[in-house]
Amino acid sequence: MLIKEISIVNTAPSILYQVPFELTTVPTRDWKEVLIETWHSIIQQKERISNTVIWVFNNRILINKVPSGLVNKRLETMISNAIDKTNEQMKLSSQRVI
């Protein structure tokens, strides 16, 4: 995974973050679903961003309804953590199948 840039579009009082990421393979539907579940479990503990919405399509993550006060680096860290946890869960799932 390589996050190259964060594009920001202001829409008061929220910001739309579009965060591109690259994977060695195209994400599967299962991977996308696990990422969305992981993201929701991460943000449940953070009241300021608990209303965010995340989508995964092609090689992009789109997060909507992000409070304008959220620092870009913090959001990037949260996304990276969610991706890492998703990859771990997918690895464990594939090992159980074998």
Phi, psi and omega in degrees: 000134180222114176269120184261325187202161172232119176266137183237131175238117182284129170218102187300141355267021180242168176235142175263115178261132172242114187245106178284144173217155180240139175239161179291336175227164177292132181298139177280167177298320178300317180299315180299317180296319179294321178299316180297316178297317180297316179301315180297322179292327178289315186280344178301330182274354184241098187303322183297332184242015185294345180264006181294154179237135181238138174233150174234125177212141186049239180248032182231149171248134177237124180244125182246158178066040177271127179302141184296339180279353182287127182287136182308315183296323179295317178296317179300319178296318180296318180294316179300318178297317179297319179294317179299314179296322178297315179298320178297315180296319180294322178296316179296320179297318181291329178288327179290330182289327185290000000 
